[in-house]
Amino acid sequence: MTDPKALQVALFVDSADFDSIVRFSKNPLIKGFTTNPSLMRKSGAADYEAYARKVLAAVPGHAVAVEVIADDLPTMEAEARAIATWGPNVNVKIPVTNSKGELTGPIIKRLSADGIFINVTVVFTTEQVRAVAECLCPDTPAIVSVFAGRVADTGVDPLPLMRETLAILAPLPQAKVIWASTRGLLHIVQANDIGCHIITVPPDILDKLPMLGKDLTGYSLEGVQAFFRDTQAANFAIRL
């Protein structure tokens, strides 16, 4: 892969920073945005709903994921139904379990059956993927966000998991798979090569997209030159 424009995987920006979202919305390569409560807090949001509505209104042509914040299933469901009304471009993020490890499948099933666009997040295992797949309505758009990058952080190759996820969800034509927690450009290439539908990428990695396909011999020379400049700037010397 050498040309970002040739990517088949859809690029979503993983950020709640308002200025970054507006900036990236002008890039034709960017198809959507994902946020979460942690990113909202980091971006200085004081009023969760007001901030989310501001983001949704600023990028009406892009999908935006907004997550529920409750931990008990009944309140999560009520919040999901409320968030779904905040804008036509919203998809509602629901963690695959709550903080007690209780599967959110029952509310996912009801929401999906009612036509609400659900984004099931923090998925790490094929068992979780199968449980989610059983709850999704075939006629309702849905997203399953697998944290491939965090799986890789544990020393496990995420590619088998992502391939199996795609296979499990293949019978559900409205369900899309997100490669989440991207750690570098290699993950974008890998997600693209296996046919993953979407990849969420933080702004600092997206800014490196021009490096795709960079000539490695030239890159090697740049490294040597950088080390040499640092050596001269530090006035280092070795006595012979």
N, C-alpha and C positions, 0 to 999 in steps of 0.2 A: 504494500500500500504506500503510494507516494503522494497522492493528491487528496486532500481533505474533501474536495467536492465529489470524489468518487465513492465516498463512504455510503453504504446502504443502511447502516445502523443510524437511527435518529439520535441526535445529540441533544440532551437536556442539561441545562445548567443546574448544578446542585448548590443553591445559594438563596438566602433571604435578604441579601443586601440590595436595597431598592435601586441604588445607582448602577450596580452591576447588572441587575436584571434589565433595566432600561437600555443599558449599553449593549448587552448581548442580544436583546430583542431585535436590534437593527442588523444583526448578522444573519444572512439567509441560511447559514448552516444550522442555526439553532432553532429547534422545533418546539421546545417547551422548557419548563422550569419545575424543580422539586424543592420544597421547603420542609422544615420540620420544626418542632418547638425549640430545639437546641439552636438551630440556625436563626430562628426568629429572635431568641434572647440575645444571641451574639450580635445581631444587627440592631439591637437597641429598641425593639418593639415594646412599647408599654401597654398598648391595647391590642391584644391578639387579633380580634375580629377586625378592628379598624385598619390595622396594618395589612392583614391578608386581603381585605377588600381593596385597599389602595394598590397593592401589587396586581390583583386580578384586573382592575380597571386600567392599569397602565399598559398591560400587554394583552389586549382582547383577542389578538390573533394567535396566541400561544396557549397551550395547555399549561396549567399550573396545579401542582399537587399541594393541598393544604391538609394538615393532619389533625385528627381529634386530639384532645388533651386530657380527657377523663381516663380513669383506670378501671371503673366498673362497667360491665357490658351494657346495662340499660342506658347509662348516661352517654357512653360512647356512641350508641346507636342514635340517641336523640341529637347529639352534636353532629353526627354524620349527616343526618337529614337536614339540619340547619345549614351546615357548610355547603351542602349541595345547592342551596338557593342563592349563594353569594355571587354567582356569576356563571354564565354559560360555558366558560372555559375551565371550570374547576373540576378536578377529580379528588375524591376524598380519601386521604391516607388513613388506613387503620392497621395498627400493628398486628402481626399474626397471633400474638398472645398479649395478655395484659402483664403487669409487673409480677403477678403471682403465678404466671405460667399457664393461665387458663386460655385455651384456644378460643379465638374470637369467631370461629366458624359459624355459630348460630346467628350472629348479627350480620355477618357477611352474606349469609344465605338469604336473609330477609331483605337486606338492602339491595342486593343484586337482583332479586326477584321483582323488586319494585322499580327497577330501571335506573338505580343510582350508580354512577360511575365510581367504582371502588378501586383504590390502589392499595393492595395488601403489602405491607412493608416489614422490614427486619426479618426476612425469611433467610434461613441458613441451611436447611436440610431438604432432601427429597421427600421425606415423610411430611414435612410441613407443606410442601408444594402439592402433594397428593390430597392432603386434607383441604386445602384451599380450593383446588380444582373441583372437588366434590360439592362445594358450596356455591360455585359461580353459575349464574344463569347463562346458557349459551347465547342468548340474544342480547345480552347487556354488555357494553364495553367494560373491560376490566384490565387492571395492570397487576402483575406480581413482581415485586421488587426483591431480587435476591442479592444479598450483600456479598457479592463475589470478592470484592477487594478485602473485606474483613476476613473472609474464609482464607484468602491467600496469606493474610497476616499471621495465621496460625501454622503456616508451613504446608498447607494443603493446596494442591492444584485445583482451582475452581472450575476448570474447563469441563470435567466429567459431570459435575453438578449442573452446570449451565446447559450442557447438551441434553441431559436427562430432563431438566425443567422444560425445555422447549418441546421435547417429545411428549411429556405428560400433558402439556397444555395444548398440543396440536389439535385435538378434537374440539377445542373451544375456539372458533374462528375470531371471536371478539376479544379474546384475552391476549394481551401483549406481555412480553417478558422484559424486565429492566435488569441490566447489569449495573448494580449499585456499588457505592464505595470505591470508585475508580482510583487507582494508585499511580497511574502513569499512561503514557501514550500506548504502550504495549497492550494494555487492557482494552483500549479502543479498537486496536487492530484485531485482537483476539475475539472480541464481541462481534465485530463486523464479519470476521471469517466464519464463525459458526452460525451466522444468521440470526443473532439476537436482535430483537426489534428496537430496543432503546438502550442507551447507556447514559447514566447520570455522571456528570463530570464537574468538579469544582473549577472556579475561574482560573486559578493558577495553572492548572493542567491544560485547560482550553487555550490559554495564551501560548502554549508550546506547540499548537497544531502545525505552524509553519515548519517545524522540524521533521514532520513525517517524510520519510524517504531521503533525509539528508545524506549527502555523500560521506561515508565513514572515513575515507582517507583524508578528506578535507577537514572533517571534524577532529581527527587525530592531530592534524597539524595545528588547528586552533588551540587544542589543549596544550601542546608543547609550547606554542607561542605565549599562552597565558602564564604557564609556569615560569617561562624565561623572563617575562615582564615583572612578575612578582619577585623573582630573584634579584633583578636589577634594582627594583624599588626598595628592597630590604638591604641592599649593599652586602649581600652574603658573599663570603669568600672561603675557599678551602686552601689552607697553606700546603704547598707542595715541597 
